[in-house]
Amino acid sequence: MNKFLTKWAVTFFAVLIAEKILPGIYANSVGTLLIAALLLGILNAILRPILLVVTLPITLLTFGLFALVINGIVLALTSVLIPGFVVMGFWAAVWGALIISIFSAIINALVKG
């Protein structure tokens, strides 16, 4: 349970940073961000691996860069499912996914270190 809460907190802070940095990502409240981080974690655990397997050929052709598009799709889907959490457009989703990935890695390194 502690590991789950840690991952949720890391995802929350990464989404919060992306929301503050990017003009195309908005959230109505901190509660909305908490719910969005929870759903994003669930979608990343369930849907993202399926999408990565289905798109494996194009991911290999782009040397893994298509995985950013997959992450953007998952982030955009999160915004569709959570009222009050808005990702405006494809590029906002891709850049948001990149920022979330980078800051999640940094925060995870700090927490584990």
Secondary structure as UniProt FT lines:
FT   HELIX           2..21
FT   TURN            23..24
FT   STRAND          25..27
FT   HELIX           30..54
FT   HELIX           56..61
FT   TURN            62..65
FT   HELIX           66..81
FT   TURN            83..84
FT   STRAND          85..87
FT   HELIX           90..112
//
